Amino acid sequence: MCNLVSYEHSSQYSRYTAGAQCSLDLVTLKVFEDNVLAREFLEEKGNGRVLVVDGGGSLRCAILGGNPAVQAQNNGWAGIVVNGCIRDVDEINGCDIGVKALASHPVKANKKGIGEKHVPVYIAGTRIFDGEWLYGGTDGILLFWFPKWSCLFENIYELDLRSNIVSYQGGIVCLLLMGLCVLYLLHSCTVRSVPHAS
């Protein structure tokens, strides 16, 4: 079963949109007072993912504005979590995606394109990994970690297709292996929370 990390209530993160965010695949980004990489991510198809931006907790400028938020909505992103500030709050409030940030700030961020993609980030004392499962709502943010073994069945299926082997016995073996993978995932997944305002 999953182990739930105790939830710490805090007014640290504010919720700026009405939409809850739930994703089977979050994406991490580490920047500091720079929004170029965040905009590049949000120009891609989101496919229901959540972008987690560690802006170092800076309160000196906004690393997300209204235009990227609207673009994220149109490209199918489920939400954005910003360890930093946002701007154009009224425009972001009108978006049908979840957006959480420390505060709002009128000053725009730098545009140097400096940062790191797909790296572990620390937000509110919680380490967040690229590819985790995130759920965010009015009560805060939950993070679920699953081992990457979930792709094992897909790999077996792909090998089966490549070798042109289609058999009843092979199908049974694949189903048994998939069942073992599911049991392993349920046993070893962990759940963590990020402090958030109610």
SVG drawing of the C-alpha trace seen along z (x, -y; Angstrom):
<svg xmlns="http://www.w3.org/2000/svg" viewBox="-13 -45 35 67">
<polyline fill="none" stroke="black" stroke-width="0.4" points="0.0,0.0 1.0,-3.6 2.7,-5.5 1.2,-9.0 3.6,-11.6 2.0,-13.9 0.5,-17.0 1.8,-20.3 -0.7,-23.2 0.9,-26.4 -0.1,-29.6 3.0,-29.4 1.3,-28.6 -1.6,-30.4 -4.1,-29.0 -4.9,-31.2 -7.4,-29.2 -10.5,-27.2 -9.2,-24.1 -7.8,-21.2 -4.8,-19.6 -4.1,-15.9 -1.4,-14.3 0.2,-10.9 3.4,-12.6 4.7,-15.9 7.6,-17.7 10.3,-19.5 12.2,-22.7 14.7,-24.6 15.3,-28.3 16.0,-31.6 14.2,-34.8 14.1,-33.5 11.0,-32.4 12.3,-31.3 12.5,-27.5 9.1,-27.6 7.6,-29.2 9.3,-26.6 7.8,-23.8 4.3,-25.3 4.5,-25.7 4.7,-21.9 1.6,-19.6 0.9,-19.1 -1.0,-15.8 -2.5,-16.3 0.9,-16.9 1.7,-19.4 4.8,-21.7 6.6,-22.2 8.9,-25.2 11.4,-25.7 12.1,-29.4 14.3,-29.3 11.5,-31.0 12.4,-34.4 9.8,-37.2 11.6,-39.8 9.9,-39.1 7.3,-36.9 8.4,-33.8 4.9,-33.0 2.5,-35.4 -1.0,-35.4 0.1,-34.5 2.0,-31.3 -0.8,-30.2 -3.4,-30.6 -1.0,-28.8 -0.7,-26.0 -4.4,-25.7 -4.7,-25.5 -1.9,-22.9 -3.5,-20.6 -1.5,-21.1 -3.3,-20.2 -1.6,-22.7 1.5,-24.7 3.2,-24.9 5.6,-27.8 8.1,-28.1 8.2,-31.8 5.9,-34.6 3.4,-35.0 1.8,-38.1 -1.4,-38.8 -3.4,-37.2 -6.8,-38.2 -5.9,-36.5 -4.6,-33.4 -7.7,-33.3 -9.7,-32.9 -7.8,-29.8 -9.2,-26.3 -6.0,-24.8 -4.6,-24.7 -2.0,-27.3 -0.2,-27.6 2.5,-30.0 4.0,-31.8 2.7,-35.3 2.1,-37.7 4.6,-40.4 4.3,-43.0 7.9,-42.8 8.7,-40.5 11.5,-37.8 14.8,-37.8 14.9,-36.1 18.4,-34.4 17.2,-30.8 19.2,-29.6 18.0,-26.6 17.8,-22.9 15.1,-20.6 13.9,-17.2 16.0,-17.5 14.9,-16.9 13.7,-20.1 13.0,-21.1 9.8,-23.0 8.6,-23.7 11.1,-21.1 9.8,-18.4 12.0,-16.8 10.1,-16.4 11.2,-14.2 10.4,-14.4 7.8,-11.8 6.0,-11.6 2.2,-11.7 0.8,-15.0 -2.6,-15.9 -3.4,-19.5 -6.6,-20.9 -7.9,-23.4 -6.3,-21.6 -2.8,-21.3 -0.6,-19.1 0.0,-15.4 2.9,-13.6 2.9,-10.0 6.0,-8.1 5.9,-4.9 9.0,-2.9 9.7,-2.9 8.9,0.8 5.5,-0.1 7.0,-0.1 8.1,3.6 4.9,5.0 5.1,2.5 8.7,3.7 7.7,7.3 4.8,6.6 7.1,4.7 9.6,7.6 6.8,10.1 5.6,8.0 9.2,7.7 9.8,11.4 6.4,12.1 5.5,14.5 1.8,14.6 0.9,17.5 -1.6,18.3 1.2,19.2 3.1,16.0 0.0,14.0 -0.5,15.8 3.1,15.1 2.8,11.4 -0.4,11.1 1.3,12.8 4.3,10.4 2.0,7.4 0.1,8.6 3.4,8.9 4.4,5.4 1.1,3.9 1.5,5.6 5.0,4.3 3.9,0.8 1.1,0.8 3.5,2.1 6.3,-0.3 4.6,-3.6 4.9,-6.5 2.8,-9.6 4.1,-13.0 2.5,-16.4 3.6,-19.9 2.4,-22.6 -0.3,-24.8 -2.9,-27.4 -6.4,-26.3"/>
</svg>
